[in-house]
Amino acid sequence: MSKGTLLIVNPRGFCAGVERAIDVVDQLLRRNGAPLYVRREIVHNRSVVADFQSRGVVFVEELDEVPAGELVVFSAHGIAPAVRAEADARGLRAIDATCPLVTKVHHEVVHHVALGRPVILIGHPGHDEVLGTMGEAPDRITLVTDVEDVAALPFAADQEVAYATQTTLSVDETSAIVAALRQRYPLLIEPRKSDICYATQNRQDAVKELVGMGIGHLLVVGSHTSSNSKRLCEVAETHGVPGSLIDGPDDIDLGRLTGVATVGLTAGASAPEHLVQAVVRLLSAHGWEPQEVVAMEEDVRFQLPRELHGENESC
């Protein structure tokens, strides 16, 4: 007898930037074989990283762990110029898998700094993307994480300042900080287009659609290192629906789903689809009837780095 319904929402899972980064590593493995060195996690997902490790990818924290002259891939989250300079100084061959939307933020920051403007970066301290962006001009970029940080900023109210945003933040969370910045700095320079990535926005909007359909619990497939996956849980919880962040079916606490007639399911932008389907199989076996919900369509794709152009027809 069915316990209820499992609503599996689209869009979910891999975004274009993650697909691009994974394609970079896949193609380099096929072309050059192992070992292949990658600085930091190529994307923030435990399953993806473990799969690549099993195929001979060596993930390193810093470049001094890479033997001189070897090939190294920079992760999707972006790097500071100092990292690129270190790779050049050590004679490393480098392929940059930074998401183009993160690169856009880097370019914005460099532009503002060149014009002499202080830059305020909205983001989470210690996140790889934030570290890379702040590395563009550490003495000219100030990180803020909440509205309270805005009140502590040292810039005069009549000063022209600019802001940029970590791409994987919650839209709702960011809007409150931006509103505080606008109130304090009338001459605030804003991005011409939001820095929140399309996939982050779409996945959050899709969760809101699930909430509107009456789900009693949201399951988000994604690792705890994934900022955008955490934000999906937060979006549901903000709207009164409890959420659970899970790496896969083994992490599901079925006790939390007792009595829940309608369960929602989505996945962060770095979570592979095979984990979503594993969750679907488990919940189906326990009586929830799966049903796909299409909130919107996505058709975004990014070209591979120029060093790999011609490796497949998508380039």
PAGU-457953 format. One record per atom (N, C-alpha, C): residue in one letter; x, y, z. Coordinates in steps of 0.05 Angstrom, whole numbers, padded with zeros to 5 digits, always signed. Layout:
# PAGU-457953
AXYZ/...
END
This chain:
# PAGU-457953
M+00017-00024+00000/M+00000+00000+00000/M+00018+00025+00000/S+00011+00044-00017/S+00027+00068-00019/S+00026+00086+00005/K+00049+00096+00014/K+00050+00114+00036/K+00044+00143+00027/G+00049+00149+00002/G+00045+00176-00007/G+00059+00180-00034/T+00067+00205-00038/T+00079+00213-00064/T+00106+00225-00060/L+00124+00218-00078/L+00151+00230-00079/L+00152+00248-00103/L+00154+00274-00098/L+00155+00294-00120/L+00184+00300-00126/I+00193+00293-00150/I+00221+00297-00158/I+00222+00320-00177/V+00235+00342-00169/V+00232+00366-00184/V+00255+00370-00204/N+00248+00383-00226/N+00267+00392-00246/N+00264+00422-00249/P+00286+00437-00251/P+00314+00428-00253/P+00325+00420-00227/R+00345+00403-00228/R+00360+00393-00205/R+00387+00384-00214/G+00405+00379-00195/G+00431+00367-00202/G+00449+00385-00218/F+00467+00372-00233/F+00489+00386-00247/F+00480+00411-00261/C+00495+00433-00257/C+00492+00457-00273/C+00513+00456-00295/A+00512+00476-00313/A+00530+00476-00336/A+00559+00479-00327/G+00565+00494-00305/G+00592+00497-00296/G+00604+00472-00285/V+00587+00457-00270/V+00596+00431-00259/V+00600+00411-00282/E+00582+00410-00301/E+00585+00392-00324/E+00611+00398-00338/R+00617+00423-00342/R+00641+00431-00356/R+00666+00422-00341/A+00666+00426-00315/A+00690+00419-00298/A+00694+00388-00299/I+00672+00373-00297/I+00674+00344-00297/I+00683+00335-00325/D+00673+00347-00346/D+00682+00340-00373/D+00712+00345-00377/V+00722+00367-00365/V+00751+00373-00367/V+00767+00350-00355/V+00760+00341-00332/V+00775+00319-00319/V+00772+00293-00334/D+00747+00287-00343/D+00742+00263-00358/D+00760+00262-00383/Q+00760+00284-00398/Q+00774+00284-00423/Q+00805+00282-00419/L+00814+00296-00399/L+00843+00295-00393/L+00851+00267-00385/L+00834+00253-00370/L+00840+00225-00362/L+00841+00207-00387/R+00822+00211-00405/R+00822+00195-00429/R+00846+00201-00447/R+00854+00226-00448/R+00875+00234-00466/R+00903+00228-00454/N+00907+00234-00429/N+00933+00232-00417/N+00937+00209-00397/G+00914+00198-00387/G+00916+00177-00367/G+00922+00188-00339/A+00926+00170-00321/A+00931+00177-00293/A+00961+00176-00288/P+00971+00190-00267/P+00956+00207-00249/P+00950+00234-00262/L+00928+00245-00253/L+00921+00273-00261/L+00916+00288-00235/Y+00929+00311-00232/Y+00927+00327-00208/Y+00906+00348-00210/V+00890+00351-00189/V+00869+00372-00188/V+00872+00387-00162/R+00874+00413-00164/R+00876+00430-00139/R+00849+00434-00127/R+00846+00425-00103/R+00820+00425-00088/R+00800+00406-00101/E+00777+00403-00089/E+00756+00386-00101/E+00747+00399-00127/I+00745+00383-00148/I+00737+00394-00174/I+00709+00406-00172/V+00691+00393-00158/V+00665+00404-00149/V+00660+00394-00121/H+00643+00407-00107/H+00638+00400-00079/H+00618+00377-00077/N+00626+00353-00084/N+00609+00330-00081/N+00627+00305-00075/R+00621+00292-00053/R+00637+00269-00044/R+00638+00247-00064/S+00615+00240-00076/S+00613+00218-00095/S+00629+00224-00120/V+00628+00248-00131/V+00643+00255-00155/V+00673+00253-00149/V+00681+00264-00127/V+00710+00264-00120/V+00719+00235-00116/A+00704+00218-00102/A+00712+00190-00098/A+00714+00175-00124/D+00695+00180-00143/D+00696+00167-00169/D+00722+00174-00184/F+00729+00200-00184/F+00753+00208-00198/F+00778+00197-00184/Q+00778+00196-00158/Q+00801+00184-00143/Q+00805+00155-00151/S+00783+00140-00155/S+00785+00112-00163/S+00796+00109-00191/R+00795+00130-00207/R+00806+00130-00234/R+00833+00142-00237/G+00845+00150-00214/G+00873+00159-00215/G+00876+00189-00212/V+00855+00204-00205/V+00858+00232-00200/V+00868+00237-00172/V+00888+00254-00170/V+00900+00261-00144/V+00892+00289-00137/F+00875+00292-00116/F+00866+00318-00107/F+00886+00329-00087/V+00895+00353-00091/V+00915+00365-00073/V+00903+00391-00062/E+00912+00399-00038/E+00904+00424-00027/E+00919+00448-00039/E+00945+00444-00042/E+00962+00465-00052/E+00981+00455-00074/L+00992+00473-00090/L+01007+00465-00113/L+01034+00452-00107/D+01044+00457-00082/D+01070+00445-00075/D+01068+00415-00073/E+01044+00404-00073/E+01040+00375-00073/E+01041+00363-00101/V+01042+00380-00122/V+01043+00370-00149/V+01071+00369-00159/P+01081+00347-00169/P+01109+00345-00179/P+01113+00365-00201/A+01137+00376-00202/A+01145+00396-00222/A+01140+00385-00250/G+01129+00402-00267/G+01125+00395-00295/G+01100+00380-00301/E+01085+00372-00280/E+01060+00357-00284/E+01037+00375-00292/L+01015+00362-00301/L+00991+00376-00309/L+00973+00379-00284/V+00961+00402-00280/V+00943+00407-00257/V+00918+00421-00267/V+00896+00413-00256/V+00870+00425-00263/V+00861+00442-00240/F+00852+00467-00246/F+00841+00484-00225/F+00811+00479-00224/S+00800+00478-00200/S+00772+00469-00196/S+00752+00490-00207/A+00727+00483-00206/A+00705+00499-00216/A+00702+00525-00200/H+00713+00526-00176/H+00707+00549-00158/H+00724+00573-00162/G+00745+00571-00179/G+00761+00594-00185/G+00786+00596-00167/I+00806+00610-00176/I+00831+00613-00161/I+00840+00642-00160/A+00857+00648-00141/A+00869+00674-00139/A+00892+00676-00159/P+00899+00700-00168/P+00921+00703-00187/P+00947+00692-00176/A+00951+00692-00149/A+00975+00682-00137/A+00978+00652-00142/V+00956+00638-00144/V+00957+00609-00150/V+00967+00604-00178/R+00956+00620-00197/R+00965+00617-00225/R+00995+00624-00227/A+01003+00645-00213/A+01032+00653-00214/A+01049+00631-00203/E+01040+00618-00182/E+01056+00596-00170/E+01058+00573-00189/A+01036+00566-00204/A+01037+00545-00223/A+01058+00551-00245/D+01058+00576-00254/D+01077+00584-00275/D+01105+00582-00265/A+01110+00591-00240/A+01137+00592-00229/A+01148+00563-00225/R+01130+00544-00220/R+01138+00516-00216/R+01138+00500-00242/G+01132+00513-00264/G+01132+00499-00290/G+01110+00479-00293/L+01088+00483-00279/L+01065+00465-00281/L+01048+00472-00306/R+01038+00452-00319/R+01019+00456-00340/R+00991+00457-00328/A+00976+00478-00333/A+00951+00483-00319/A+00928+00485-00338/I+00906+00472-00331/I+00880+00475-00345/I+00860+00486-00325/D+00847+00508-00332/D+00830+00522-00314/D+00801+00514-00319/A+00789+00500-00299/A+00761+00491-00301/A+00742+00509-00286/T+00750+00533-00281/T+00733+00552-00266/T+00707+00557-00282/C+00685+00556-00267/C+00659+00562-00280/C+00659+00590-00292/P+00650+00593-00316/P+00649+00620-00329/P+00634+00641-00313/L+00614+00632-00297/L+00599+00651-00281/L+00616+00661-00257/V+00633+00644-00247/V+00652+00653-00227/V+00673+00672-00239/T+00682+00665-00263/T+00701+00682-00277/T+00689+00710-00281/K+00663+00711-00287/K+00650+00737-00290/K+00653+00754-00265/V+00649+00742-00242/V+00652+00757-00217/V+00680+00767-00213/H+00700+00750-00220/H+00728+00758-00219/H+00733+00783-00236/H+00722+00782-00260/H+00726+00805-00279/H+00713+00830-00268/E+00690+00828-00255/E+00676+00851-00243/E+00694+00863-00222/V+00705+00846-00205/V+00721+00856-00182/V+00746+00870-00193/V+00759+00858-00212/V+00783+00870-00224/V+00777+00898-00236/H+00754+00899-00249/H+00745+00925-00262/H+00742+00946-00241/H+00728+00940-00219/H+00723+00960-00198/H+00749+00969-00185/V+00766+00949-00179/V+00791+00956-00166/V+00808+00974-00184/A+00808+00969-00210/A+00823+00985-00228/A+00813+01014-00228/L+00788+01018-00222/L+00776+01045-00221/L+00779+01058-00194/G+00792+01044-00175/G+00797+01054-00149/G+00774+01051-00129/R+00754+01035-00136/R+00732+01031-00118/R+00737+01008-00098/P+00730+01012-00073/P+00730+00990-00054/P+00708+00970-00063/V+00713+00944-00058/V+00694+00924-00066/V+00684+00909-00042/I+00658+00905-00040/I+00646+00889-00019/I+00638+00863-00031/L+00647+00841-00020/L+00640+00814-00030/L+00621+00801-00010/I+00597+00794-00019/I+00578+00780-00003/I+00584+00750-00006/G+00590+00736+00015/G+00597+00708+00013/G+00603+00695+00040/H+00611+00670+00039/H+00617+00655+00063/H+00647+00652+00066/P+00658+00660+00089/P+00686+00658+00094/P+00697+00629+00091/G+00720+00627+00078/G+00732+00601+00075/G+00723+00584+00051/H+00701+00592+00038/H+00692+00578+00015/H+00712+00582-00008/D+00718+00561-00023/D+00738+00562-00044/D+00733+00585-00064/E+00707+00589-00071/E+00701+00610-00090/E+00708+00638-00078/V+00701+00642-00053/V+00707+00667-00039/V+00737+00672-00037/L+00752+00651-00031/L+00781+00654-00029/L+00793+00662-00056/G+00783+00650-00077/G+00793+00657-00104/G+00786+00686-00111/T+00761+00694-00106/T+00753+00721-00114/T+00768+00742-00097/M+00770+00738-00071/M+00784+00757-00054/M+00814+00759-00061/G+00825+00737-00072/G+00853+00737-00080/G+00859+00756-00103/E+00839+00765-00117/E+00844+00784-00138/E+00855+00811-00128/A+00847+00818-00103/A+00857+00843-00091/A+00851+00842-00061/P+00866+00827-00046/P+00859+00822-00018/P+00857+00848-00001/D+00872+00868-00008/D+00871+00893+00008/D+00849+00912-00001/R+00834+00905-00022/R+00813+00923-00032/R+00785+00910-00031/I+00784+00886-00021/I+00758+00871-00020/I+00751+00865+00009/T+00727+00872+00017/T+00718+00867+00044/T+00695+00847+00043/L+00697+00825+00058/L+00677+00804+00058/L+00655+00811+00079/V+00630+00808+00070/V+00607+00810+00089/V+00590+00785+00086/T+00580+00776+00109/T+00565+00751+00109/T+00536+00755+00118/D+00530+00778+00130/D+00503+00783+00139/D+00498+00813+00141/V+00473+00820+00148/V+00466+00849+00149/V+00482+00863+00170/E+00488+00850+00192/E+00503+00863+00214/E+00531+00871+00204/D+00542+00856+00186/D+00569+00864+00176/D+00568+00890+00161/V+00546+00896+00148/V+00543+00921+00133/V+00547+00945+00151/A+00536+00944+00174/A+00537+00967+00193/A+00566+00972+00202/A+00583+00951+00201/A+00611+00954+00210/A+00630+00962+00188/L+00621+00966+00163/L+00638+00973+00141/L+00651+01000+00146/P+00676+01004+00138/P+00691+01028+00145/P+00687+01051+00125/F+00673+01047+00103/F+00672+01067+00082/F+00651+01088+00088/A+00658+01112+00079/A+00640+01135+00083/A+00614+01132+00067/A+00592+01143+00078/A+00566+01139+00065/A+00565+01151+00037/D+00581+01172+00032/D+00581+01186+00006/D+00602+01175-00013/Q+00615+01152-00005/Q+00636+01141-00022/Q+00624+01121-00042/E+00636+01121-00066/E+00628+01102-00087/E+00640+01075-00081/V+00624+01056-00075/V+00633+01028-00070/V+00618+01009-00088/A+00630+00986-00093/A+00617+00966-00110/A+00614+00940-00094/Y+00595+00924-00103/Y+00593+00898-00090/Y+00591+00876-00111/A+00599+00852-00102/A+00597+00828-00118/A+00588+00806-00099/T+00580+00783-00110/T+00567+00762-00094/T+00578+00735-00101/Q+00583+00719-00081/Q+00588+00690-00086/Q+00565+00679-00101/T+00570+00662-00122/T+00549+00654-00140/T+00529+00635-00128/T+00536+00621-00107/T+00519+00599-00097/T+00503+00606-00072/L+00500+00632-00067/L+00484+00640-00043/L+00454+00638-00048/S+00439+00639-00026/S+00410+00641-00028/S+00402+00669-00038/V+00385+00670-00057/V+00375+00695-00068/V+00362+00712-00046/D+00345+00699-00030/D+00332+00713-00008/D+00352+00724+00012/E+00371+00708+00019/E+00392+00716+00039/E+00408+00740+00028/T+00415+00739+00003/T+00431+00760-00009/T+00415+00786-00012/S+00390+00784-00018/S+00374+00809-00022/S+00373+00826+00003/A+00372+00814+00026/A+00371+00829+00051/A+00397+00845+00055/I+00420+00832+00049/I+00446+00846+00051/I+00448+00868+00031/V+00439+00863+00006/V+00440+00884-00015/V+00423+00907-00007/A+00399+00902+00004/A+00382+00924+00013/A+00395+00941+00034/A+00410+00929+00052/A+00425+00944+00073/A+00447+00960+00060/L+00460+00949+00040/L+00482+00964+00026/L+00470+00988+00012/R+00448+00985-00001/R+00435+01007-00016/R+00427+01029+00003/Q+00417+01022+00026/Q+00409+01042+00046/Q+00433+01058+00056/R+00455+01044+00061/R+00478+01057+00073/R+00494+01072+00052/Y+00495+01062+00027/Y+00512+01074+00006/Y+00496+01082-00018/P+00487+01107-00019/P+00470+01116-00042/P+00485+01114-00069/L+00512+01114-00069/L+00527+01112-00094/L+00536+01084-00100/L+00523+01064-00088/L+00530+01036-00091/L+00530+01028-00121/I+00552+01015-00130/I+00554+01004-00157/I+00546+00975-00156/E+00526+00967-00171/E+00516+00940-00171/E+00523+00925-00196/P+00524+00899-00195/P+00530+00883-00220/P+00508+00889-00241/R+00516+00890-00266/R+00497+00894-00287/R+00477+00871-00289/K+00486+00848-00282/K+00469+00824-00280/K+00476+00810-00254/S+00456+00799-00241/S+00460+00786-00215/S+00483+00766-00216/D+00499+00765-00195/D+00521+00746-00193/D+00511+00718-00184/I+00487+00717-00173/I+00476+00691-00166/I+00472+00675-00191/C+00483+00651-00192/C+00483+00636-00218/C+00455+00626-00224/Y+00450+00623-00250/Y+00423+00615-00260/Y+00414+00590-00247/A+00433+00570-00243/A+00425+00544-00232/A+00417+00547-00203/T+00432+00563-00188/T+00425+00567-00160/T+00397+00579-00158/Q+00392+00600-00174/Q+00365+00612-00175/Q+00344+00592-00183/N+00348+00578-00204/N+00328+00559-00214/N+00321+00537-00194/R+00342+00527-00181/R+00337+00505-00162/R+00323+00515-00137/Q+00328+00539-00129/Q+00314+00550-00107/Q+00285+00556-00114/D+00280+00566-00138/D+00253+00571-00147/D+00237+00545-00149/A+00251+00524-00158/A+00238+00497-00160/A+00230+00487-00133/V+00247+00491-00113/V+00241+00483-00086/V+00216+00498-00076/K+00214+00524-00082/K+00191+00539-00074/K+00165+00528-00087/E+00168+00518-00111/E+00145+00506-00125/E+00136+00480-00110/L+00156+00464-00102/L+00149+00440-00086/L+00135+00448-00061/V+00145+00468-00047/V+00133+00477-00022/V+00104+00484-00028/G+00099+00498-00050/G+00071+00506-00057/G+00053+00482-00063/M+00066+00459-00070/M+00050+00435-00076/M+00044+00419-00051/G+00053+00429-00028/G+00045+00416-00002/G+00063+00394+00008/I+00089+00395+00000/I+00107+00374+00011/I+00110+00378+00041/G+00114+00355+00054/G+00118+00356+00083/G+00147+00353+00092/H+00164+00347+00073/H+00193+00344+00079/H+00208+00346+00052/L+00231+00360+00052/L+00247+00362+00028/L+00273+00347+00033/L+00280+00329+00014/L+00306+00316+00013/L+00323+00330-00008/V+00347+00338-00001/V+00366+00350-00020/V+00390+00333-00022/V+00395+00322-00046/V+00419+00306-00051/V+00442+00325-00056/G+00462+00323-00039/G+00485+00341-00041/G+00503+00337-00017/S+00529+00344-00020/S+00548+00341+00002/S+00547+00366+00021/H+00557+00362+00045/H+00556+00383+00065/H+00577+00405+00058/T+00595+00400+00039/T+00613+00421+00030/T+00601+00438+00008/S+00577+00431-00001/S+00565+00445-00023/S+00547+00468-00013/S+00556+00492-00019/S+00541+00516-00009/S+00513+00516-00021/N+00510+00512-00048/N+00484+00515-00060/N+00465+00493-00050/S+00475+00469-00043/S+00458+00448-00033/S+00447+00455-00005/K+00464+00467+00011/K+00455+00476+00038/K+00433+00497+00035/R+00436+00515+00015/R+00417+00536+00012/R+00389+00525+00004/L+00388+00503-00010/L+00363+00491-00018/L+00347+00482+00007/C+00362+00470+00026/C+00348+00463+00051/C+00338+00487+00065/E+00354+00508+00065/E+00347+00533+00079/E+00322+00546+00066/V+00320+00545+00040/V+00297+00556+00026/V+00271+00542+00036/A+00272+00515+00037/A+00249+00500+00046/A+00242+00507+00075/E+00263+00508+00092/E+00258+00513+00120/E+00248+00541+00125/T+00256+00560+00109/T+00246+00587+00111/T+00216+00588+00106/H+00207+00570+00089/H+00178+00569+00083/H+00163+00548+00099/G+00176+00539+00121/G+00162+00522+00140/G+00163+00492+00135/V+00180+00484+00116/V+00182+00455+00110/V+00210+00445+00118/P+00211+00424+00135/P+00237+00414+00143/P+00252+00402+00120/G+00278+00404+00120/G+00295+00393+00099/G+00318+00377+00109/S+00326+00358+00093/S+00349+00341+00100/S+00369+00341+00077/L+00394+00347+00083/L+00416+00346+00064/L+00428+00318+00065/I+00428+00304+00043/I+00438+00276+00043/I+00458+00272+00020/D+00478+00256+00025/D+00497+00249+00004/D+00485+00228-00015/G+00467+00212-00004/G+00454+00191-00020/G+00434+00176-00003/P+00424+00153-00013/P+00403+00138+00001/P+00411+00129+00029/D+00437+00123+00033/D+00446+00113+00059/D+00442+00134+00081/D+00440+00159+00074/D+00437+00181+00094/D+00408+00187+00102/I+00389+00174+00089/I+00361+00180+00094/I+00352+00169+00121/D+00341+00186+00137/D+00329+00178+00163/D+00299+00174+00158/L+00291+00149+00153/L+00263+00143+00147/L+00245+00151+00170/G+00256+00152+00194/G+00239+00160+00217/G+00229+00188+00214/R+00245+00206+00202/R+00236+00234+00198/R+00214+00236+00177/L+00211+00215+00161/L+00190+00215+00140/L+00165+00201+00148/T+00164+00190+00173/T+00141+00176+00182/T+00117+00195+00182/G+00096+00187+00169/G+00071+00203+00168/G+00072+00226+00148/V+00094+00228+00132/V+00096+00249+00112/V+00083+00238+00086/A+00061+00250+00078/A+00047+00240+00054/A+00060+00247+00028/T+00072+00271+00028/T+00085+00281+00003/T+00113+00290+00010/V+00133+00276-00002/V+00161+00283+00002/V+00171+00296-00023/G+00187+00317-00020/G+00199+00330-00043/G+00228+00321-00046/L+00238+00320-00070/L+00266+00312-00075/L+00278+00330-00096/T+00302+00340-00090/T+00318+00355-00109/T+00347+00349-00105/A+00365+00362-00119/A+00394+00357-00117/A+00409+00383-00122/G+00430+00387-00107/G+00447+00410-00111/G+00461+00409-00138/A+00473+00432-00145/A+00484+00435-00172/A+00509+00418-00177/S+00520+00406-00156/S+00543+00388-00160/S+00537+00359-00153/A+00512+00352-00151/A+00504+00325-00144/A+00496+00309-00169/P+00508+00285-00173/P+00502+00269-00197/P+00474+00256-00196/E+00463+00253-00220/E+00435+00242-00222/E+00433+00214-00212/H+00454+00198-00214/H+00452+00170-00205/H+00446+00168-00175/L+00455+00188-00160/L+00448+00188-00131/L+00419+00195-00127/V+00408+00213-00143/V+00379+00220-00142/V+00363+00194-00147/Q+00371+00180-00168/Q+00355+00156-00175/Q+00358+00134-00154/A+00380+00133-00140/A+00383+00114-00119/A+00364+00121-00096/V+00361+00146-00090/V+00342+00155-00070/V+00314+00148-00078/V+00307+00153-00104/V+00281+00146-00114/V+00275+00117-00110/R+00294+00100-00116/R+00290+00071-00114/R+00284+00063-00085/L+00300+00075-00066/L+00296+00068-00038/L+00268+00077-00028/L+00261+00101-00034/L+00235+00111-00024/L+00212+00097-00038/S+00215+00090-00064/S+00195+00074-00078/S+00190+00047-00064/A+00212+00035-00056/A+00211+00009-00042/A+00197+00011-00015/H+00197+00036-00004/H+00183+00040+00022/H+00155+00052+00019/G+00146+00053-00006/G+00118+00060-00010/G+00111+00088-00021/W+00132+00104-00026/W+00126+00131-00038/W+00126+00128-00069/E+00105+00138-00081/E+00101+00136-00110/E+00115+00160-00123/P+00136+00154-00140/P+00151+00177-00152/P+00135+00191-00174/Q+00139+00217-00175/Q+00126+00234-00195/Q+00144+00257-00202/E+00150+00261-00228/E+00167+00283-00237/E+00151+00309-00238/V+00164+00330-00229/V+00152+00357-00230/V+00172+00375-00245/V+00163+00386-00268/V+00180+00404-00284/V+00173+00433-00277/A+00190+00446-00262/A+00186+00473-00254/A+00194+00492-00277/M+00215+00485-00291/M+00224+00501-00314/M+00244+00485-00330/E+00251+00494-00354/E+00270+00480-00370/E+00297+00495-00370/E+00319+00480-00371/E+00346+00491-00373/E+00359+00481-00398/D+00374+00499-00412/D+00388+00490-00436/D+00416+00504-00437/V+00427+00511-00414/V+00452+00525-00414/V+00475+00505-00417/R+00495+00512-00434/R+00519+00496-00436/R+00543+00516-00439/F+00566+00508-00429/F+00590+00524-00431/F+00611+00509-00447/Q+00626+00523-00463/Q+00648+00511-00478/Q+00670+00502-00459/L+00684+00482-00467/L+00708+00473-00452/L+00731+00493-00455/P+00750+00492-00438/P+00774+00510-00441/P+00786+00506-00468/R+00799+00527-00479/R+00809+00527-00506/R+00829+00504-00511/E+00843+00495-00489/E+00863+00474-00492/E+00850+00447-00500/L+00823+00445-00495/L+00809+00421-00501/L+00789+00424-00524/H+00790+00447-00537/H+00772+00450-00561/H+00779+00429-00582/G+00757+00418-00593/G+00761+00397-00613/G+00761+00369-00601/E+00761+00367-00574/E+00761+00341-00561/E+00734+00327-00565/N+00712+00343-00566/N+00686+00331-00573/N+00670+00352-00588/E+00648+00344-00599/E+00633+00361-00617/E+00618+00383-00603/S+00616+00381-00576/S+00602+00403-00562/S+00619+00428-00561/C+00644+00426-00568/C+00662+00450-00568/C+00664+00462-00596/
END
